[in-house]
Every structure is written in C-alpha cells, then in structure tokens.
Amino acid sequence: MSEETKEPAGKKPLRVKVPDEVARGVYSNTMAVFHTREEFVLDFLNVFPPGGIATARIITSPGHIKRIIRALDDNLRRYEERFGSVQEAPPPNVGPMGYA
C-alpha cells in the first residue's frame, strides 16, 4: 500500500493511504456523466469497438464536482503552459445510451 501526503496551505499534511489495487490505476478513453439533484455520477469507460467496459465509477456531490472541475482546469492550464496546447480528442462512436 502506498502513501501520499497532501498539504493544504496553512494546514497539517493529510496522510492518504492508497491501496495497491487503486495505486495501479485503470485506463479510460472516454467517460459518461449523469446527475441527480443530490449527486454526480462519472463513469470512466474503456471503449474499443465493437464494445466497451466501465473501468471506474465516481459518485460525488454537486459542491465537490465544482472543486474537481476547478482542479482539473488548473492542472490542464499548467500542463499546457509547460508542454503546449492539447487538442481535444474526437468523441467515440457509442450507442444511444452512451455505452458501446
């Protein structure tokens, strides 16, 4: 099990344990997003025609999704400053429900 330390400004470091099976990660080449009034569901998918598989599902609150979007936007901006512009990938050819 690996361990990462997150240090928010002016606060004690947060020690986060990452189990080995989570630390290895999963591949995703597209995602589907659904929401209700109370939560957002992010399905990360590995689509390789003629099929696909959901590799991870994240369920979070609307308030937290705003922080996620802000963090992703900030990281993408810093990435592009360092490595250059990223071209958006074309959407996969998927079925009517968003899944292949």
C-alpha positions in Angstrom: 0.0 0.0 0.0 1.5 3.4 -1.0 1.0 6.5 1.0 0.7 10.1 -0.3 0.8 13.3 1.7 -1.4 16.3 0.7 -0.5 19.7 2.2 -3.3 22.3 2.0 -1.9 25.8 2.6 -1.6 26.6 6.3 -2.9 23.1 7.5 -1.4 19.9 8.7 -0.5 17.4 6.0 -3.2 14.9 5.2 -1.9 11.4 5.1 -3.8 9.4 2.5 -3.3 5.6 2.2 -3.7 4.3 -1.4 -4.3 0.6 -1.6 -2.1 -1.1 -4.2 -5.0 -2.1 -6.4 -6.1 1.6 -6.6 -2.5 3.0 -7.0 -2.0 0.9 -10.2 -4.9 2.9 -11.8 -7.2 2.0 -14.6 -7.3 3.1 -18.3 -10.2 5.2 -19.6 -10.5 6.7 -23.1 -14.0 8.3 -22.6 -16.5 9.0 -19.8 -20.2 9.4 -19.3 -21.6 11.9 -16.7 -25.1 11.6 -15.1 -26.6 13.6 -12.3 -29.5 13.9 -9.9 -30.2 16.8 -7.7 -28.0 15.3 -4.9 -25.1 13.8 -6.8 -23.0 13.5 -10.0 -22.0 10.1 -11.3 -18.9 9.9 -13.5 -18.4 6.6 -15.4 -14.9 6.2 -16.8 -15.0 3.8 -19.8 -12.6 1.9 -21.9 -14.3 1.8 -25.3 -12.7 -0.3 -28.0 -15.2 -1.1 -30.8 -17.3 -3.2 -31.0 -17.6 -2.9 -27.2 -16.5 -1.3 -24.1 -16.3 -1.6 -20.3 -16.8 0.7 -17.4 -13.4 0.8 -15.6 -14.4 3.1 -12.7 -17.4 4.9 -11.3 -17.1 8.0 -9.1 -20.1 9.4 -7.3 -19.8 12.8 -5.7 -21.8 15.9 -4.6 -22.5 18.9 -6.8 -20.3 21.1 -4.5 -17.4 18.7 -4.8 -17.8 18.4 -8.6 -17.2 22.1 -8.8 -13.9 21.7 -6.9 -12.9 18.8 -9.2 -13.6 20.8 -12.3 -11.6 23.8 -10.9 -8.7 21.4 -10.0 -8.7 19.8 -13.5 -8.9 23.2 -15.2 -6.0 24.5 -13.2 -3.9 21.4 -13.9 -4.7 21.4 -17.6 -3.7 25.1 -17.8 -0.4 24.3 -16.0 0.2 21.3 -18.3 -0.3 23.3 -21.4 1.9 26.1 -20.2 4.7 23.5 -19.7 4.1 21.1 -22.7 2.0 23.1 -25.2 -1.6 23.0 -26.3 -3.7 19.8 -26.0 -6.0 19.0 -28.9 -9.4 17.7 -27.8 -9.9 14.0 -28.8 -12.9 13.2 -31.0 -15.8 11.5 -29.3 -16.0 7.7 -29.7 -18.8 6.2 -31.8 -21.0 4.8 -29.0 -24.6 3.5 -28.6 -27.7 5.5 -27.8 -27.2 5.2 -24.0 -23.7 6.4 -24.1 -22.2 2.9 -23.9 -20.9 0.8 -26.8 
